Amino acid sequence: PSGGMVMVIWGLVVCPSVVILAFWAAQRYVPKMSVWTGLSISTYLLLAPGLLCKIFDYRITGMSGTMEIKNKHESIGDFAVGLVQEGGMGWFGAIMVVLYAMVIPAVKLVLLVAAELWRNGSPKQVRWARKFVIVLKAIS
C-alpha cells in the first residue's frame, strides 16, 4: 500500500489499539498513569509511519509535462541521505533532519516513559522523574 494509506491505517487502527493496551497494562502495573501521558505516548507512535513510509512524493516536469526532470519518492531517512549526497552544506541539513525528526522525539519518548514509571517509586526515583519532566519541558 501507499505511504498515505499506511499512515491512515496506522493512525486509525494501530495507535488506538496500542493506547488501549497501554492503558490496560498501566492500570495493572502503573495504577496512576495519567491519561495525558497515554495520549502523549500515542502521538509518538504516529512518528513510526512518518519515518518508515515514503512521505516525499514529487515529480518535476518541463515543457508542459512532456519532459520529466525529477521523480522522487522518499522517506525521511532517504531524504537525509539525499541531502548528504548533494554535497556542500547538505550534511548540515541531514544532521538537522535526523536530530529533529528522529533523535529528539526518541529522547522525549524515553524520558516520558521513564518519568511515568518512576513517579510513584522510591524517593530517589521520584527525584529522577521530576528531572526528566523538567528536561522534557525544556526541549519541548
KELO-462189 format. One record per residue (C-alpha): residue in three letters; residue number from 0; x, y, z. Coordinates in pm, 1 decimal. Layout:
BEGIN
- ALA	NUM	X	Y	Z
...
***
This chain:
BEGIN
- PRO	0	0.0	0.0	0.0
- SER	1	99.5	361.0	-43.8
- GLY	2	259.0	561.9	236.8
- GLY	3	-60.6	764.6	285.9
- MET	4	-273.7	452.6	323.8
- VAL	5	-27.8	301.2	571.2
- MET	6	-42.3	620.9	778.5
- VAL	7	-423.3	615.2	778.0
- ILE	8	-432.1	250.3	886.6
- TRP	9	-162.4	318.6	1147.8
- GLY	10	-347.8	622.2	1283.6
- LEU	11	-694.6	467.2	1292.3
- VAL	12	-618.6	107.2	1389.3
- VAL	13	-271.9	51.5	1533.1
- CYS	14	-235.9	361.0	1752.5
- PRO	15	-574.6	329.1	1927.4
- SER	16	-511.0	-43.0	1982.3
- VAL	17	-171.6	28.3	2136.0
- VAL	18	-322.1	302.9	2353.8
- ILE	19	-590.0	65.0	2482.0
- LEU	20	-327.4	-199.5	2557.2
- ALA	21	-104.6	62.2	2722.3
- PHE	22	-388.2	179.4	2947.8
- TRP	23	-471.1	-179.1	3040.1
- ALA	24	-106.4	-250.4	3123.5
- ALA	25	-76.2	81.6	3303.8
- GLN	26	-371.9	7.2	3525.7
- ARG	27	-218.5	-326.3	3607.9
- TYR	28	143.8	-217.8	3656.6
- VAL	29	132.4	162.1	3698.8
- PRO	30	-210.8	225.2	3855.8
- LYS	31	-197.4	606.1	3847.9
- MET	32	-88.0	657.5	3488.8
- SER	33	-214.4	987.8	3357.4
- VAL	34	-448.5	996.4	3058.5
- TRP	35	-232.6	1277.5	2915.8
- THR	36	76.5	1059.4	2938.4
- GLY	37	-100.8	783.8	2746.0
- LEU	38	-212.8	1029.4	2479.4
- SER	39	138.3	1175.0	2454.3
- ILE	40	285.0	829.4	2407.5
- SER	41	28.2	752.6	2138.0
- THR	42	122.9	1068.0	1946.3
- TYR	43	482.6	949.5	1938.0
- LEU	44	358.8	623.4	1784.3
- LEU	45	242.9	830.5	1488.2
- LEU	46	608.3	907.9	1413.9
- ALA	47	678.7	548.1	1305.4
- PRO	48	499.4	559.7	969.4
- GLY	49	645.6	903.0	904.1
- LEU	50	993.5	760.8	943.5
- LEU	51	936.9	436.4	755.8
- CYS	52	692.1	521.3	476.5
- LYS	53	753.5	723.2	165.0
- ILE	54	639.4	1070.1	265.0
- PHE	55	800.1	1283.4	-5.8
- ASP	56	644.1	1210.7	-341.5
- TYR	57	700.5	1466.6	-612.4
- ARG	58	753.3	1496.3	-984.3
- ILE	59	919.6	1787.5	-1160.9
- THR	60	843.0	1820.5	-1530.6
- GLY	61	915.0	2066.2	-1806.1
- MET	62	766.9	2155.8	-2140.2
- SER	63	404.4	2126.8	-2026.1
- GLY	64	461.4	1790.3	-1861.2
- THR	65	620.5	1616.4	-2158.8
- MET	66	974.2	1612.5	-2014.5
- GLU	67	1033.5	1459.7	-1673.2
- ILE	68	1319.9	1626.2	-1485.2
- LYS	69	1293.2	1458.9	-1147.6
- ASN	70	1064.2	1198.1	-994.4
- LYS	71	1122.1	1123.4	-623.8
- HIS	72	960.3	900.2	-365.6
- GLU	73	1146.0	930.8	-33.5
- SER	74	1114.8	850.0	333.5
- ILE	75	1264.6	1091.3	584.2
- GLY	76	1579.1	872.3	603.4
- ASP	77	1614.3	872.1	223.9
- PHE	78	1573.1	1248.9	229.5
- ALA	79	1856.1	1289.2	484.6
- VAL	80	2082.9	1061.5	279.0
- GLY	81	1997.6	1261.5	-32.7
- LEU	82	2093.7	1584.3	143.5
- VAL	83	2436.9	1441.5	228.0
- GLN	84	2487.0	1316.7	-127.6
- GLU	85	2404.3	1660.1	-271.5
- GLY	86	2730.3	1789.6	-123.0
- GLY	87	2801.6	2137.7	5.1
- MET	88	2613.4	2211.6	326.7
- GLY	89	2376.3	1919.0	272.3
- TRP	90	2538.3	1733.6	561.6
- PHE	91	2420.9	2010.3	797.5
- GLY	92	2063.9	1977.2	671.2
- ALA	93	2081.8	1599.3	710.2
- ILE	94	2201.8	1633.8	1069.3
- MET	95	1916.1	1874.6	1146.5
- VAL	96	1656.7	1647.7	984.7
- VAL	97	1782.0	1342.1	1176.5
- LEU	98	1810.0	1538.9	1500.7
- TYR	99	1461.7	1694.0	1488.4
- ALA	100	1273.9	1406.2	1321.6
- MET	101	1436.2	1108.4	1494.0
- VAL	102	1669.8	1177.7	1786.4
- ILE	103	1475.4	1440.0	1983.1
- PRO	104	1139.1	1254.4	1961.6
- ALA	105	1311.2	929.3	2069.8
- VAL	106	1476.6	1100.6	2368.0
- LYS	107	1147.5	1265.4	2464.6
- LEU	108	963.0	934.1	2446.3
- VAL	109	1221.4	759.4	2665.4
- LEU	110	1212.8	1043.5	2920.4
- LEU	111	832.0	1045.4	2923.2
- VAL	112	803.4	671.0	2979.2
- ALA	113	1077.6	670.3	3245.5
- ALA	114	920.1	965.4	3428.7
- GLU	115	580.9	795.4	3425.8
- LEU	116	718.7	465.0	3552.8
- TRP	117	920.5	627.8	3831.4
- ARG	118	681.5	895.9	3953.5
- ASN	119	535.9	665.8	4221.9
- GLY	120	862.5	486.8	4302.8
- SER	121	1120.6	539.0	4572.5
- PRO	122	1215.5	896.3	4670.2
- LYS	123	1526.4	872.0	4450.8
- GLN	124	1317.7	757.6	4152.0
- VAL	125	1068.5	1039.8	4212.4
- ARG	126	1354.5	1294.1	4206.3
- TRP	127	1475.8	1148.3	3875.8
- ALA	128	1121.0	1151.0	3736.3
- ARG	129	1096.8	1522.8	3819.4
- LYS	130	1430.6	1588.4	3648.9
- PHE	131	1308.0	1400.2	3340.9
- VAL	132	993.0	1614.4	3327.5
- ILE	133	1199.4	1932.8	3358.9
- VAL	134	1420.7	1819.4	3068.9
- LEU	135	1108.6	1731.0	2867.5
- LYS	136	966.9	2079.1	2923.0
- ALA	137	1298.6	2238.6	2827.9
- ILE	138	1334.6	2052.9	2496.8
- SER	139	968.5	2086.7	2405.7
***
